[in-house]
């Protein structure tokens, strides 16, 4: 999958649709959490105008969303 060039706020909006909720915000980072298979997945999203492709890729991988699920949101 070719990764889009998106902002941190756009990524937070996408992950919110997948069931993640904002837990806290400190500086230019937002912490999201979601319960998944009895454990809590925690993601830290940098709120930048454009996320680097490596950062975006790692966040998608850590969120345990497949490429198809991410594209559909």
N, CA, C and O atoms as CSV, one atom per row, in Angstrom:
chain,resi,resn,atom,element,x,y,z
A,1,UNK,N,N,0.847,-1.170,0.000
A,1,UNK,CA,C,0.000,0.000,0.000
A,1,UNK,C,C,0.896,1.238,0.000
A,1,UNK,O,O,1.858,1.330,0.762
A,2,UNK,N,N,0.560,2.167,-0.856
A,2,UNK,CA,C,1.282,3.440,-0.871
A,2,UNK,C,C,0.661,4.331,0.203
A,2,UNK,O,O,-0.546,4.569,0.214
A,3,UNK,N,N,1.504,4.812,1.092
A,3,UNK,CA,C,1.016,5.621,2.201
A,3,UNK,C,C,0.694,7.039,1.763
A,3,UNK,O,O,1.450,7.652,1.009
A,4,UNK,N,N,-0.443,7.563,2.243
A,4,UNK,CA,C,-0.789,8.949,1.906
A,4,UNK,C,C,0.002,9.917,2.765
A,4,UNK,O,O,0.512,9.540,3.820
A,5,UNK,N,N,0.108,11.146,2.328
A,5,UNK,CA,C,0.752,12.209,3.102
A,5,UNK,C,C,-0.364,12.894,3.887
A,5,UNK,O,O,-1.126,13.679,3.323
A,6,UNK,N,N,-0.466,12.601,5.189
A,6,UNK,CA,C,-1.551,13.160,5.986
A,6,UNK,C,C,-0.999,13.838,7.244
A,6,UNK,O,O,0.155,13.645,7.627
A,7,UNK,N,N,-1.864,14.633,7.866
A,7,UNK,CA,C,-1.474,15.331,9.093
A,7,UNK,C,C,-1.784,14.453,10.303
A,7,UNK,O,O,-2.479,13.444,10.191
A,8,UNK,N,N,-1.266,14.847,11.443
A,8,UNK,CA,C,-1.534,14.132,12.680
A,8,UNK,C,C,-3.008,14.171,13.045
A,8,UNK,O,O,-3.562,13.173,13.505
A,9,UNK,N,N,-3.650,15.327,12.843
A,9,UNK,CA,C,-5.075,15.442,13.161
A,9,UNK,C,C,-5.924,14.527,12.288
A,9,UNK,O,O,-6.888,13.925,12.763
A,10,UNK,N,N,-5.566,14.424,11.019
A,10,UNK,CA,C,-6.308,13.536,10.108
A,10,UNK,C,C,-6.152,12.081,10.560
A,10,UNK,O,O,-7.119,11.320,10.528
A,11,UNK,N,N,-4.951,11.690,10.979
A,11,UNK,CA,C,-4.716,10.333,11.459
A,11,UNK,C,C,-5.510,10.060,12.731
A,11,UNK,O,O,-6.053,8.968,12.899
A,12,UNK,N,N,-5.582,11.039,13.625
A,12,UNK,CA,C,-6.373,10.878,14.848
A,12,UNK,C,C,-7.841,10.667,14.504
A,12,UNK,O,O,-8.512,9.839,15.121
A,13,UNK,N,N,-8.337,11.403,13.532
A,13,UNK,CA,C,-9.731,11.264,13.094
A,13,UNK,C,C,-9.983,9.867,12.520
A,13,UNK,O,O,-11.018,9.261,12.798
A,14,UNK,N,N,-9.051,9.357,11.730
A,14,UNK,CA,C,-9.174,8.019,11.141
A,14,UNK,C,C,-9.167,6.959,12.238
A,14,UNK,O,O,-10.002,6.054,12.238
A,15,UNK,N,N,-8.225,7.072,13.171
A,15,UNK,CA,C,-8.125,6.078,14.241
A,15,UNK,C,C,-9.316,6.148,15.191
A,15,UNK,O,O,-9.683,5.134,15.785
A,16,UNK,N,N,-9.923,7.311,15.347
A,16,UNK,CA,C,-11.124,7.433,16.172
A,16,UNK,C,C,-12.266,6.622,15.576
A,16,UNK,O,O,-13.057,6.030,16.310
A,17,UNK,N,N,-12.354,6.592,14.257
A,17,UNK,CA,C,-13.373,5.783,13.585
A,17,UNK,C,C,-13.145,4.294,13.814
A,17,UNK,O,O,-14.084,3.500,13.755
A,18,UNK,N,N,-11.885,3.913,14.077
A,18,UNK,CA,C,-11.533,2.514,14.314
A,18,UNK,C,C,-11.700,2.131,15.786
A,18,UNK,O,O,-11.388,1.002,16.163
A,19,UNK,N,N,-12.183,3.047,16.616
A,19,UNK,CA,C,-12.452,2.727,18.009
A,19,UNK,C,C,-11.450,3.258,19.011
A,19,UNK,O,O,-11.594,3.014,20.209
A,20,UNK,N,N,-10.445,3.970,18.558
A,20,UNK,CA,C,-9.472,4.561,19.477
A,20,UNK,C,C,-10.060,5.831,20.074
A,20,UNK,O,O,-10.827,6.539,19.422
A,21,UNK,N,N,-9.692,6.114,21.327
A,21,UNK,CA,C,-10.177,7.344,21.964
A,21,UNK,C,C,-8.995,8.135,22.512
A,21,UNK,O,O,-7.972,7.569,22.897
A,22,UNK,N,N,-9.156,9.429,22.536
A,22,UNK,CA,C,-8.098,10.314,23.031
A,22,UNK,C,C,-8.064,10.231,24.551
A,22,UNK,O,O,-9.085,10.407,25.216
A,23,UNK,N,N,-6.888,9.962,25.090
A,23,UNK,CA,C,-6.712,9.847,26.527
A,23,UNK,C,C,-6.071,11.110,27.088
A,23,UNK,O,O,-6.468,11.599,28.146
A,24,UNK,N,N,-5.072,11.637,26.372
A,24,UNK,CA,C,-4.419,12.851,26.838
A,24,UNK,C,C,-3.713,13.550,25.696
A,24,UNK,O,O,-3.482,12.971,24.635
A,25,UNK,N,N,-3.376,14.807,25.932
A,25,UNK,CA,C,-2.616,15.589,24.973
A,25,UNK,C,C,-1.557,16.353,25.754
A,25,UNK,O,O,-1.853,17.009,26.752
A,26,UNK,N,N,-0.330,16.258,25.288
A,26,UNK,CA,C,0.757,16.973,25.950
A,26,UNK,C,C,1.667,17.533,24.861
A,26,UNK,O,O,2.270,16.783,24.094
A,27,UNK,N,N,1.757,18.843,24.804
A,27,UNK,CA,C,2.588,19.473,23.784
A,27,UNK,C,C,2.039,19.183,22.400
A,27,UNK,O,O,0.868,19.440,22.121
A,28,UNK,N,N,2.887,18.648,21.535
A,28,UNK,CA,C,2.469,18.375,20.165
A,28,UNK,C,C,2.189,16.890,19.938
A,28,UNK,O,O,2.272,16.412,18.806
A,29,UNK,N,N,1.857,16.155,21.005
A,29,UNK,CA,C,1.556,14.737,20.885
A,29,UNK,C,C,0.231,14.410,21.559
A,29,UNK,O,O,-0.118,14.993,22.585
A,30,UNK,N,N,-0.506,13.465,20.965
A,30,UNK,CA,C,-1.785,13.024,21.499
A,30,UNK,C,C,-1.698,11.524,21.744
A,30,UNK,O,O,-1.202,10.786,20.893
A,31,UNK,N,N,-2.173,11.068,22.895
A,31,UNK,CA,C,-2.166,9.640,23.232
A,31,UNK,C,C,-3.559,9.073,22.980
A,31,UNK,O,O,-4.550,9.615,23.470
A,32,UNK,N,N,-3.635,7.980,22.216
A,32,UNK,CA,C,-4.881,7.283,21.950
A,32,UNK,C,C,-4.807,5.892,22.565
A,32,UNK,O,O,-3.728,5.310,22.668
A,33,UNK,N,N,-5.968,5.357,22.977
A,33,UNK,CA,C,-6.019,4.003,23.532
A,33,UNK,C,C,-7.245,3.273,23.002
A,33,UNK,O,O,-8.253,3.875,22.631
A,34,UNK,N,N,-7.113,1.920,22.980
A,34,UNK,CA,C,-8.221,1.058,22.578
A,34,UNK,C,C,-8.018,-0.303,23.229
A,34,UNK,O,O,-6.900,-0.816,23.272
A,35,UNK,N,N,-9.108,-0.889,23.739
A,35,UNK,CA,C,-9.023,-2.243,24.271
A,35,UNK,C,C,-9.144,-3.212,23.102
A,35,UNK,O,O,-10.037,-3.089,22.263
A,36,UNK,N,N,-8.224,-4.187,23.062
A,36,UNK,CA,C,-8.187,-5.139,21.947
A,36,UNK,C,C,-7.746,-6.487,22.497
A,36,UNK,O,O,-6.627,-6.612,22.996
A,37,UNK,N,N,-8.596,-7.487,22.415
A,37,UNK,CA,C,-8.299,-8.844,22.888
A,37,UNK,C,C,-7.786,-8.858,24.323
A,37,UNK,O,O,-6.804,-9.536,24.624
A,38,UNK,N,N,-8.439,-8.120,25.205
A,38,UNK,CA,C,-8.080,-8.130,26.615
A,38,UNK,C,C,-6.880,-7.287,26.995
A,38,UNK,O,O,-6.490,-7.272,28.162
A,39,UNK,N,N,-6.291,-6.593,26.053
A,39,UNK,CA,C,-5.171,-5.714,26.369
A,39,UNK,C,C,-5.470,-4.315,25.849
A,39,UNK,O,O,-6.374,-4.125,25.035
A,40,UNK,N,N,-4.715,-3.351,26.320
A,40,UNK,CA,C,-4.909,-1.960,25.897
A,40,UNK,C,C,-3.786,-1.581,24.946
A,40,UNK,O,O,-2.606,-1.670,25.284
A,41,UNK,N,N,-4.177,-1.156,23.751
A,41,UNK,CA,C,-3.207,-0.685,22.756
A,41,UNK,C,C,-3.079,0.822,22.937
A,41,UNK,O,O,-4.079,1.540,22.919
A,42,UNK,N,N,-1.853,1.300,23.111
A,42,UNK,CA,C,-1.588,2.726,23.301
A,42,UNK,C,C,-0.785,3.244,22.123
A,42,UNK,O,O,0.240,2.670,21.755
A,43,UNK,N,N,-1.256,4.330,21.535
A,43,UNK,CA,C,-0.573,4.959,20.408
A,43,UNK,C,C,-0.295,6.420,20.736
A,43,UNK,O,O,-1.144,7.107,21.304
A,44,UNK,N,N,0.865,6.879,20.385
A,44,UNK,CA,C,1.199,8.296,20.528
A,44,UNK,C,C,1.318,8.885,19.131
A,44,UNK,O,O,2.126,8.438,18.317
A,45,UNK,N,N,0.504,9.888,18.874
A,45,UNK,CA,C,0.443,10.502,17.552
A,45,UNK,C,C,1.047,11.904,17.615
A,45,UNK,O,O,0.574,12.740,18.385
A,46,UNK,N,N,2.082,12.176,16.819
A,46,UNK,CA,C,2.596,13.548,16.761
A,46,UNK,C,C,1.644,14.410,15.926
A,46,UNK,O,O,1.251,14.022,14.825
A,47,UNK,N,N,1.287,15.548,16.441
A,47,UNK,CA,C,0.354,16.430,15.741
A,47,UNK,C,C,1.166,17.396,14.892
A,47,UNK,O,O,1.358,18.556,15.257
A,48,UNK,N,N,1.637,16.903,13.760
A,48,UNK,CA,C,2.413,17.697,12.818
A,48,UNK,C,C,1.593,17.897,11.557
A,48,UNK,O,O,0.612,17.190,11.326
A,49,UNK,N,N,1.992,18.855,10.749
A,49,UNK,CA,C,1.261,19.144,9.516
A,49,UNK,C,C,1.338,17.978,8.538
A,49,UNK,O,O,0.346,17.636,7.894
A,50,UNK,N,N,2.512,17.369,8.428
A,50,UNK,CA,C,2.693,16.192,7.580
A,50,UNK,C,C,3.508,15.168,8.367
A,50,UNK,O,O,4.593,15.470,8.864
A,51,UNK,N,N,2.969,13.953,8.472
A,51,UNK,CA,C,3.696,12.889,9.154
A,51,UNK,C,C,4.677,12.235,8.185
A,51,UNK,O,O,4.376,12.078,7.002
A,52,UNK,N,N,5.842,11.857,8.686
A,52,UNK,CA,C,6.797,11.137,7.852
A,52,UNK,C,C,6.243,9.747,7.566
A,52,UNK,O,O,5.501,9.181,8.368
A,53,UNK,N,N,6.614,9.214,6.418
A,53,UNK,CA,C,6.079,7.921,6.000
A,53,UNK,C,C,6.443,6.802,6.977
A,53,UNK,O,O,5.622,5.920,7.230
A,54,UNK,N,N,7.643,6.822,7.522
A,54,UNK,CA,C,8.053,5.804,8.477
A,54,UNK,C,C,7.250,5.874,9.766
A,54,UNK,O,O,6.881,4.846,10.334
A,55,UNK,N,N,6.981,7.090,10.226
A,55,UNK,CA,C,6.185,7.293,11.434
A,55,UNK,C,C,4.763,6.792,11.209
A,55,UNK,O,O,4.211,6.085,12.052
A,56,UNK,N,N,4.171,7.156,10.080
A,56,UNK,CA,C,2.819,6.731,9.747
A,56,UNK,C,C,2.744,5.217,9.628
A,56,UNK,O,O,1.806,4.598,10.132
A,57,UNK,N,N,3.716,4.625,8.972
A,57,UNK,CA,C,3.755,3.176,8.803
A,57,UNK,C,C,3.804,2.461,10.150
A,57,UNK,O,O,3.097,1.474,10.356
A,58,UNK,N,N,4.633,2.955,11.064
A,58,UNK,CA,C,4.773,2.331,12.386
A,58,UNK,C,C,3.491,2.469,13.194
A,58,UNK,O,O,3.101,1.531,13.890
A,59,UNK,N,N,2.830,3.615,13.116
A,59,UNK,CA,C,1.589,3.820,13.856
A,59,UNK,C,C,0.510,2.874,13.338
A,59,UNK,O,O,-0.238,2.298,14.129
A,60,UNK,N,N,0.422,2.706,12.016
A,60,UNK,CA,C,-0.564,1.784,11.441
A,60,UNK,C,C,-0.274,0.360,11.898
A,60,UNK,O,O,-1.194,-0.377,12.254
A,61,UNK,N,N,0.989,-0.031,11.889
A,61,UNK,CA,C,1.369,-1.372,12.327
A,61,UNK,C,C,1.034,-1.577,13.808
A,61,UNK,O,O,0.485,-2.614,14.181
A,62,UNK,N,N,1.359,-0.597,14.648
A,62,UNK,CA,C,1.084,-0.692,16.083
A,62,UNK,C,C,-0.412,-0.689,16.393
A,62,UNK,O,O,-0.836,-1.232,17.414
A,63,UNK,N,N,-1.211,-0.080,15.518
A,63,UNK,CA,C,-2.657,-0.011,15.743
A,63,UNK,C,C,-3.350,-1.336,15.436
A,63,UNK,O,O,-4.525,-1.521,15.754
A,64,UNK,N,N,-2.619,-2.247,14.821
A,64,UNK,CA,C,-3.121,-3.579,14.452
A,64,UNK,C,C,-4.267,-3.502,13.452
A,64,UNK,O,O,-5.162,-4.347,13.452
A,65,UNK,N,N,-4.230,-2.494,12.612
A,65,UNK,CA,C,-5.177,-2.385,11.500
A,65,UNK,C,C,-4.493,-2.925,10.249
A,65,UNK,O,O,-3.307,-2.679,10.028
A,66,UNK,N,N,-5.231,-3.648,9.446
A,66,UNK,CA,C,-4.663,-4.106,8.180
A,66,UNK,C,C,-4.660,-2.934,7.204
A,66,UNK,O,O,-5.318,-1.920,7.436
A,67,UNK,N,N,-3.924,-3.081,6.126
A,67,UNK,CA,C,-3.878,-2.013,5.121
A,67,UNK,C,C,-5.270,-1.733,4.568
A,67,UNK,O,O,-5.638,-0.577,4.357
A,68,UNK,N,N,-6.043,-2.788,4.334
A,68,UNK,CA,C,-7.389,-2.625,3.784
A,68,UNK,C,C,-8.298,-1.888,4.779
A,68,UNK,O,O,-9.083,-1.024,4.387
A,69,UNK,N,N,-8.185,-2.234,6.059
A,69,UNK,CA,C,-9.000,-1.554,7.081
A,69,UNK,C,C,-8.626,-0.080,7.141
A,69,UNK,O,O,-9.504,0.781,7.215
A,70,UNK,N,N,-7.339,0.217,7.109
A,70,UNK,CA,C,-6.898,1.619,7.193
A,70,UNK,C,C,-7.402,2.407,5.987
A,70,UNK,O,O,-7.880,3.532,6.134
A,71,UNK,N,N,-7.297,1.825,4.805
A,71,UNK,CA,C,-7.738,2.531,3.590
A,71,UNK,C,C,-9.245,2.762,3.589
A,71,UNK,O,O,-9.715,3.761,3.044
A,72,UNK,N,N,-10.021,1.838,4.200
A,72,UNK,CA,C,-11.480,1.977,4.182
A,72,UNK,C,C,-11.977,3.032,5.171
A,72,UNK,O,O,-13.111,3.497,5.061
A,73,UNK,N,N,-11.140,3.409,6.131
A,73,UNK,CA,C,-11.556,4.412,7.123
A,73,UNK,C,C,-11.272,5.772,6.604
A,73,UNK,O,O,-11.546,6.761,7.283
